[in-house]
Amino acid sequence: MTDLSIRARTLLDLHTAPGIFVLANVWDVASARVVAATDGVRAVATASHAIAATFGYEDGENIPLDVHLDMVGRIAAAVDLPVTMDFEAGYGDAGETARRAIGAGVVGGNLEDRMQPLDDAVAAVEAVLRAGRDAGIDFVLNARTDTFLHADAEAQRSDLVTEAVRRGRAFLGAGAPVVFVPGVVEREEIVALVDGIGRGKVSLMAVPGATPPVRELQEMGVARLSTGPFTQRVALTALQDAAAELVAGGVLPPATRGLS
């Protein structure tokens, strides 16, 4: 068994084990090493929005795939943990993008459906999983539905839950181990998604000041929680606050640690 297949199996086991799997997303080698060295961290997830911002691009596949993959490859080479990549909607060819990501050392990934016709979204999921099989690994796909993110402001939330469940079940049927539903923070909606998609099958994004605590999400049956761009925003908030304090005549935070 290759190192890559071992990492893939480890990542899959983390998604299917009892209890919630928590990922703090990273965007460069420094952030990846800091997160990987944190007690309790078992895998590393990249954030496409954060990586794009690092290079001065807007989110939404505006960063060239070659640049994106180069950074992800550097991250994968810098840590001894499984790495899962957010490759957005697949850059026009989800299977080929997954193949290239695997070549860069990645063993899992997020794939957005962007509310394209369900048959097309399922075909993209199947293409990614096929790329994993062709590479001899159990690629761990966090199949994302943008039902809530792309919804009209007037949409009925119950209808959105129903559509997310419909898409989520289809992605599970195509072989994805978990379904990512960003944009949901209300407890009632989370419970409804878990009831509809399955306990241990729903993946969410943590939103500062809105998402319930991890321990509560675990009790609800959520499988995975990641942070997307918010960990980068935590770091940049601390940076701006430190700069403001310093230029105002103060000092750098005394509790600053040498993490890089």
C-alpha positions as CSV (number, residue, x, y, z in Angstrom):
1,M,0.0,0.0,0.0
2,T,1.4,3.4,-1.0
3,D,1.8,6.3,1.3
4,L,-0.9,8.2,-0.6
5,S,-3.4,5.3,-0.3
6,I,-2.6,5.1,3.4
7,R,-3.3,8.8,3.8
8,A,-6.5,8.4,1.9
9,R,-7.7,5.5,4.0
10,T,-6.8,7.5,7.1
11,L,-8.8,10.5,5.9
12,L,-11.8,8.2,5.1
13,D,-11.7,6.6,8.5
14,L,-11.7,10.1,10.1
15,H,-14.9,10.9,8.2
16,T,-16.7,7.6,9.1
17,A,-15.5,7.2,12.7
18,P,-18.0,8.0,15.5
19,G,-17.9,11.7,16.5
20,I,-17.5,14.8,14.5
21,F,-14.3,15.4,12.4
22,V,-13.1,19.0,12.7
23,L,-10.8,20.7,10.2
24,A,-9.2,24.2,10.5
25,N,-8.6,25.2,6.9
26,V,-5.2,26.5,5.8
27,W,-3.9,28.6,2.9
28,D,-0.1,28.3,2.8
29,V,2.8,26.2,4.1
30,A,3.2,28.3,7.3
31,S,-0.5,28.0,8.2
32,A,-0.5,24.3,7.4
33,R,2.5,23.6,9.6
34,V,0.9,25.5,12.5
35,V,-2.4,23.7,12.2
36,A,-0.7,20.3,11.6
37,A,1.4,20.7,14.8
38,T,-1.7,21.4,16.9
39,D,-2.7,18.7,19.4
40,G,-5.7,16.7,18.1
41,V,-5.4,17.7,14.5
42,R,-5.4,14.6,12.3
43,A,-5.7,16.0,8.7
44,V,-5.2,19.3,6.9
45,A,-7.8,21.0,4.6
46,T,-7.0,23.9,2.2
47,A,-9.4,26.8,1.6
48,S,-9.7,27.9,-2.0
49,H,-11.0,31.4,-1.1
50,A,-8.0,31.9,1.3
51,I,-5.5,30.6,-1.2
52,A,-6.9,32.9,-3.9
53,A,-6.7,35.8,-1.6
54,T,-3.1,35.0,-0.7
55,F,-2.3,35.6,-4.4
56,G,-4.5,38.5,-4.9
57,Y,-7.4,36.8,-6.7
58,E,-11.1,36.9,-6.0
59,D,-12.8,33.6,-5.1
60,G,-14.6,31.6,-7.7
61,E,-11.9,29.8,-9.8
62,N,-10.2,33.2,-10.7
63,I,-6.9,31.9,-9.4
64,P,-5.2,29.8,-12.2
65,L,-5.4,26.1,-11.5
66,D,-1.7,25.7,-11.9
67,V,-1.0,28.4,-9.2
68,H,-3.7,26.8,-7.0
69,L,-2.3,23.3,-7.3
70,D,1.3,24.5,-6.8
71,M,0.4,25.9,-3.4
72,V,-1.6,22.8,-2.4
73,G,1.3,20.6,-3.5
74,R,3.6,22.6,-1.3
75,I,1.3,22.2,1.6
76,A,1.0,18.4,1.1
77,A,4.7,18.1,0.9
78,A,5.2,20.1,4.1
79,V,3.0,18.1,6.5
80,D,2.8,14.4,7.4
81,L,-1.0,14.3,7.5
82,P,-3.7,13.6,4.9
83,V,-4.5,16.7,2.9
84,T,-7.9,17.5,1.4
85,M,-8.3,20.3,-1.2
86,D,-11.1,22.6,-2.0
87,F,-11.1,22.6,-5.8
88,E,-14.2,24.6,-6.1
89,A,-16.4,23.4,-9.0
90,G,-13.6,21.5,-10.7
91,Y,-12.3,24.1,-13.1
92,G,-14.4,22.8,-15.9
93,D,-13.3,19.2,-15.6
94,A,-13.8,17.8,-12.1
95,G,-12.2,14.5,-12.9
96,E,-9.1,15.9,-14.5
97,T,-8.7,18.4,-11.7
98,A,-9.0,15.6,-9.1
99,R,-6.4,13.6,-11.0
100,R,-4.0,16.6,-10.9
101,A,-4.7,17.2,-7.2
102,I,-4.0,13.5,-6.4
103,G,-0.7,14.0,-8.3
104,A,0.1,16.9,-6.0
105,G,-0.4,14.7,-3.0
106,V,-4.0,15.3,-2.2
107,V,-6.3,12.5,-1.0
108,G,-9.6,14.3,-0.5
109,G,-11.5,17.3,-1.8
110,N,-14.5,19.6,-1.9
111,L,-16.6,19.9,-5.1
112,E,-19.2,22.5,-5.5
113,D,-22.4,21.8,-7.5
114,R,-23.2,25.5,-8.1
115,M,-26.8,24.3,-8.5
116,Q,-26.2,22.9,-12.0
117,P,-28.7,20.2,-13.1
118,L,-28.5,17.3,-10.7
119,D,-27.5,14.8,-13.4
120,D,-24.5,16.9,-14.3
121,A,-23.6,17.4,-10.6
122,V,-23.8,13.7,-10.0
123,A,-21.7,13.0,-13.1
124,A,-19.0,15.4,-11.7
125,V,-19.0,13.5,-8.4
126,E,-18.6,10.2,-10.2
127,A,-15.7,11.6,-12.3
128,V,-13.8,12.7,-9.1
129,L,-14.3,9.3,-7.5
130,R,-13.3,7.6,-10.7
131,A,-10.0,9.6,-10.7
132,G,-9.4,8.3,-7.2
133,R,-10.0,4.7,-8.2
134,D,-7.7,5.1,-11.2
135,A,-5.0,6.3,-8.9
136,G,-5.5,3.4,-6.6
137,I,-6.8,5.4,-3.6
138,D,-10.1,5.9,-1.8
139,F,-10.4,9.6,-2.6
140,V,-12.6,11.3,0.1
141,L,-15.0,13.6,-1.6
142,N,-16.8,16.2,0.4
143,A,-19.6,16.7,-2.1
144,R,-21.0,20.2,-1.7
145,T,-24.4,21.5,-2.6
146,D,-24.8,25.3,-2.9
147,T,-28.5,25.1,-2.3
148,F,-28.4,27.7,0.5
149,L,-25.6,29.8,-0.8
150,H,-27.3,30.4,-4.2
151,A,-30.9,30.7,-2.9
152,D,-33.1,33.8,-3.5
153,A,-33.7,35.9,-0.4
154,E,-37.4,35.1,-0.7
155,A,-36.9,31.3,-0.9
156,Q,-38.6,29.2,1.8
157,R,-36.0,27.7,4.1
158,S,-38.0,24.4,4.3
159,D,-37.9,24.1,0.5
160,L,-34.1,24.7,0.6
161,V,-33.7,21.9,3.1
162,T,-35.7,19.6,0.9
163,E,-33.6,20.4,-2.1
164,A,-30.3,20.0,-0.2
165,V,-31.5,16.6,1.0
166,R,-32.4,15.6,-2.5
167,R,-29.0,16.6,-3.9
168,G,-27.2,15.2,-0.9
169,R,-28.8,11.8,-1.2
170,A,-27.9,11.7,-4.9
171,F,-24.3,12.5,-4.1
172,L,-24.2,9.7,-1.5
173,G,-25.7,7.4,-4.0
174,A,-22.9,8.2,-6.4
175,G,-20.3,7.3,-3.8
176,A,-19.5,10.4,-1.9
177,P,-19.0,9.7,1.8
178,V,-20.3,13.0,3.1
179,V,-22.3,16.0,1.8
180,F,-21.2,19.6,2.4
181,V,-24.0,22.1,3.0
182,P,-22.5,25.5,3.6
183,G,-24.7,28.4,4.6
184,V,-26.6,26.6,7.3
185,V,-26.2,27.6,11.0
186,E,-29.7,27.3,12.5
187,R,-30.1,24.2,14.8
188,E,-33.5,23.3,13.4
189,E,-32.2,23.2,9.8
190,I,-29.1,21.3,10.8
191,V,-31.3,18.6,12.5
192,A,-33.5,18.5,9.4
193,L,-30.5,18.0,7.1
194,V,-29.1,15.2,9.3
195,D,-32.5,13.5,9.4
196,G,-32.8,13.7,5.7
197,I,-29.3,13.0,4.5
198,G,-28.2,10.7,7.3
199,R,-26.5,10.8,10.7
200,G,-22.7,11.0,10.2
201,K,-23.1,12.2,6.6
202,V,-23.5,16.0,6.8
203,S,-20.6,18.4,6.6
204,L,-20.9,22.1,7.6
205,M,-18.8,25.2,7.7
206,A,-18.2,27.1,10.9
207,V,-19.4,30.7,10.8
208,P,-18.1,33.1,13.6
209,G,-20.8,34.0,16.0
210,A,-23.4,31.9,14.3
211,T,-22.6,28.2,14.1
212,P,-23.4,26.1,17.3
213,P,-20.5,24.8,19.3
214,V,-18.7,21.7,18.0
215,R,-20.0,19.6,20.9
216,E,-23.6,20.4,20.0
217,L,-23.0,19.6,16.4
218,Q,-21.7,16.3,17.4
219,E,-24.8,15.6,19.4
220,M,-26.9,16.5,16.3
221,G,-25.0,13.9,14.3
222,V,-23.0,16.2,12.1
223,A,-20.0,14.3,10.5
224,R,-17.6,17.1,9.7
225,L,-17.0,20.8,10.4
226,S,-14.5,22.9,8.5
227,T,-13.8,26.7,8.6
228,G,-13.3,27.7,5.0
229,P,-11.9,31.2,4.7
230,F,-12.6,32.1,8.3
231,T,-9.4,30.8,9.8
232,Q,-7.5,33.1,7.5
233,R,-9.8,36.0,8.6
234,V,-9.0,35.1,12.2
235,A,-5.3,35.4,11.4
236,L,-5.7,38.7,9.5
237,T,-7.9,40.2,12.2
238,A,-5.1,39.5,14.7
239,L,-2.6,41.0,12.3
240,Q,-4.6,44.2,11.7
241,D,-5.3,44.6,15.5
242,A,-1.6,44.2,16.3
243,A,-0.6,46.7,13.6
244,A,-3.2,49.2,14.9
245,E,-2.0,48.8,18.4
246,L,1.7,49.3,17.3
247,V,1.2,52.4,15.2
248,A,-1.0,53.9,17.9
249,G,2.0,53.8,20.2
250,G,1.6,50.4,21.8
251,V,3.4,47.1,21.7
252,L,3.0,43.8,19.9
253,P,0.9,41.2,21.8
254,P,3.0,39.9,24.7
255,A,1.6,36.4,24.2
256,T,2.8,36.1,20.7
257,R,4.3,32.7,20.1
258,G,7.1,31.6,17.7
259,L,5.1,29.4,15.4
260,S,7.0,29.8,12.2
